[in-house]
C-alpha cells in the first residue's frame, strides 16, 4: 500500500508538471490564435497573403515546442517536414493544416485543462492552511476554494482544513487524467504522417545502427588495449622470468626461488587484470544476482552519497540490464569526478514495456556531451537498443539524466 501511494503521488506530481508545461504552450497558442484569424480574414480580402509565411513559421515554432514537451514525457513525436516556400503550397500541406487545428484546440482545450489542473492543488493548499489564517478574514465569510459554508469559529476553519484533504485526493486521482487529456490533441494532430514517420524512422535506425557499430568498435579497441598494455606485458614478464629461472638452475640455484616468486607475482597481476577486463565486459554480479544487486554495488561504492530507489519486479533481458548497469556506472563516475555534488540519487522503475532510469545530482551543472564527459558514450549505448537518453543540466545544477529502454512486456 505504501509503495502504491508513493507511485500515485509521484504520478500526480509529474502530471502537475506536465499540466504547467502544457499551460505554457497553450498561452502561446492562445496569443497566436487572434493573429491567425486576422491573417486569414485579411488574406481572404487579398491583402494579408504576404503575412502567411511568417504566420506559418510562428505556428511551426509553437508546435515544435509542444512536440518537444510531449516527447520528454512519452514516445517521441516526429517533427514535420520543412515548410514550403510558397504560402499556397504550405496551406495545402497536411502537416500545416494539422498544426493550425492543434493551435485552435490547444488554445481553448489545453488552456482550460491547464487552468483546472493548476487550480486543484491551489485549492488543496488554501484549504489545508486555512486553519492557520482564518482569523485574518472578516467574520462570516466563506472559506476558500468553492466556499461551501461560512466560517464563524475554529471548528468551521478546521472543517475547511479537512476539506483540503479531499482536494488532495482529487489532485492525486484527477491530475494524471487531466494531463493525458491536455496532451491528447497534440499527440493526434502533431504526429507526422505514416510515410514521413516511416522514412524518419528508417533514417533514425540507420544512424543508431552506425552509432552502435562505432560503440562496438570503440569497446573492442578498449579491450584490446587493456589486454595489450596490461595482461600481455605481464605474461611476457612471466615468460622471461621462467626462462631466467631455467637458466639459473645450473649457475645460481639459490636465486631461482626469487625469480619464481617474481614470476608468480606477475602471473597473479595478469590474472587480476584479466578479471578486470572480464568484469568490464559483463559483471558477474549482474548475471548471477540481477540488476538490483549490481546497482546496489554501484551506488554503495560511489564516492558521493547516493540513494537507490529500485521498483523493478523480475528480470529484464541481459542486454538491457547490461546497458542500464554501464550507463549508471558512467553517470556516477561523472558525478564523482566532475559535478562537485554532495548527494545523488538513482531511480529505476518499469512502466509497461519500458525501463525508466533517472540519475540526479545536486552538483554545479553545465554538463555537455561535446566536452567528452562520457555522456556521448551513454547515448550510444542507449540508442543502440532503440532507447531514449536526455540530459538536463543548467548552470548551477541540478543535473538530471534520464534513460528509457524497451524491456518487453
SULWOFEN-V422942 format. One record per helix or strand of 3 or more residues. SS is the DSSP state (helix for helix, strand for strand). FROM is the first residue (numbers start at 1). TO is the last residue. If there is no record, write none. Layout:
((SS:FROM:TO) (SS:FROM:TO))
This chain:
((helix:2:44) (helix:49:72) (helix:87:92) (helix:94:136) (helix:154:189) (helix:194:251) (helix:253:281) (helix:284:289) (helix:291:301) (strand:306:311) (helix:318:339) (strand:344:351) (strand:354:361) (helix:369:371) (helix:375:384) (strand:388:393) (strand:399:406))
